[in-house]
Amino acid sequence: HHPFKVNQHGHLEIGGIDTTMLAEKYGTPLYVYDVAMIRNNARTFVHTFKELGVKAKVAYASKAFSTIAMLQVAKQENLYLDVVSEGELYTALQADFPTEKIHLHGNNKSIEELTMAIEHNIGCIVVDNFHEIDLLTRILQENNKKIDVLMRVTPGVESHTHDYIMTGNEDSKFGFNLQNGQAESAFKQLYQHESIQLKGLHCHIGSQIFETEGFILATDILFNTLANWKENYDYIPSVLNLGGGYGIRYTAEDTPLPYDKYVKDLVKAVEHRVGELDIAMPEIWLEPGRSIVGEAGITLYTIGSMKEIPGVRNYISIDGGMADNIRPALYQAKYDAVIANRANKPATNEVTIAGKACESGDQLIKDLPVPEVESGDILAVFSTGAYGYSMASHYNRFANPAVVFVENKKDKLVVRRETYEDIVRNDLSYE
Ligand code: LLP
């Protein structure tokens, strides 16, 4: 249940390249991406809107995986870009991403972030809170500029996902609440503002979602509000941003919907309410992150020590772990993997894949079926393309792994492996 081929040597391939060769050439741990798959995912979103004849912007949520090479691919695929920090914006500028196609998010944007965004004339700021409206007002006055914004609202929808990644429910740090009048008073400030153009509303209900009901419910709640604002203020939005959150397959237990299904159901829900309200169809903006890059990425590790506890568990330790993939420890996320150099061998054992961090909780996979394994074998973990590299840490002073892109049967290093000099670069002496 992974989309990658196994070659005649029984080795796992990615994008037509032998993963054991990549491990040898670049070392491990190593993140590898199948770029054709990234492009294909992006195109599914973009083409489905085209097919439906609906005006749309698909913004890649770069928090999922932000590097210069990735943002260049996003640019080539005519995606827009969602950034949430100065660092992500800086990366986008380094990738020469067209600034008018960049949107800035965040629940606590700093003066520096807002100033940087405005000075670079980015396309849109998604306003999250009252403090931000004050900061924006000041910066726009000082710079004598105008800006397009969306207003982020909290529709009060609970999505079926892990608590930590659920963002659209009422008790959320993000956005203006629709239930208690906060959204309406923010709306009035923004709507009347002389240097702010309020293009419409934004909501994001969560991440790794496998159904479209939550999105449809959120759309309905947004439209109930919009119906009020039309009646009371003559306000008609030109944009509706419904966020991201489309689920991907990590293991066989996951049953993701095809991405075009999300687009079609959402468009249908919006069209229905637009008809009722008798307004022009707003542009629909989406912000997929995980669904663009998640399944396109794998991580290669080298197997080292093994420990058998008879009748209890067999541990296999790898040369990476929670420093390059925090998701199992943080969200109890499940992953699937194969022994890349024995990918055609039947499984005979169940093992637990342990990381090398000094922490018992550093276990990437529990009860993974594997064939006979030896030290030096290569483990390939699937679906690590989103929130892996981007959430990597230096715990135990591990160096962040390298990243390789594979496309047209060619491999290209796009992030160098960190060195120990990199790790102590900002350390200063105290003697
Ligand atoms: N738009 C907004 C406003 C968001 O907050 C997010 C994700 C996205 C778009 C993209 O969501 P996606 O399509 O990637 O699901 N670190 C967690 C995921 C955190 C998601 C935060 N917001 C994880 O590893 O599962």
Residues whose N, C-alpha, C, O or C-beta is under 5 A from the ligand:
A	BS01	LLP	A61 A64 I165 H204 G206 S207 Q208 G243 G244 G245 Y246 E287 P288 G289 R290 S291 Y387
